[in-house]
């Protein structure tokens, strides 16, 4: 499945719920918000049909997202169904870890291949304040349970937040010293509540300053394309094909250091646009396809079946833009926050 710029689209992020038991400051508002009733969102059958159509068109990897996907009823049967799709090579899930300890073994038994766990800080009080109620002990209990269940190559995601966790960069990265984990630092994006926090932006290269012994892995080339445009950004409309040919798995620029068991990844959508290597589309929990996270464009898929569904997916993929327009002064064009899209 190719978009209009020749990029291969083989990665689907499928949201299964808008609900989350946390209210991370950069993601969701503090008070009540539209969190969605699962009964009003796509059913188990609908999610399976949407995913199956994407896989039939060439998607090789699906990541289940939310909200918090572990809150979704019928999640385990959904994983079992998706794992059985011919042609699907990897099935992953992103979680805040609050329910992972109890669900890690069932998730693995159902057929889940990989886990990403959000971990923005190692300070219990700071974690509780940043997430507005989360418990850090639960996250580490979940990580331990995931390893015991057989999950390997765990990925721990930390959003870079100036004035919040910038004093922990070395400590967070250091989790990869003795454990075969990939600690991934993600630049804050101006979407949802994050758009009101420009003072909290911290470039990914700050991690390299905090941990100078890190060295880029040789096979991690191609993640970021830095071809300048008139506005100082990057233009993925040039060399799109070569950018994808050279891309590593995912969009992280990977590092390690002598003697380290794991890796450190830098994901820099703001300071080093990786749109040229983008291979993903998103389907929201209410059944709308987003070709680009930061575009306002959404295409309804619910109620479509068979060839009509596939045709709608292919048409939406052709509308995938060359790049986002995020910058220090431009916020995301998306009309919805992350919990309503799928992270």
Helices and strands as residue ranges (DSSP letters): E 11-15, G 38-40, H 44-56, E 61-65, G 69-71, H 75-83, E 90-95, H 100-110, E 114-118, H 124-131, H 136-149, E 155-160, H 169-173, H 175-178, E 182-187, G 192-196, G 198-200, H 206-210, E 215-216, G 218-220, H 240-246, E 253-256, E 263-267, G 275-277, E 280-283, E 288-290, E 299-300, H 306-317, G 338-340
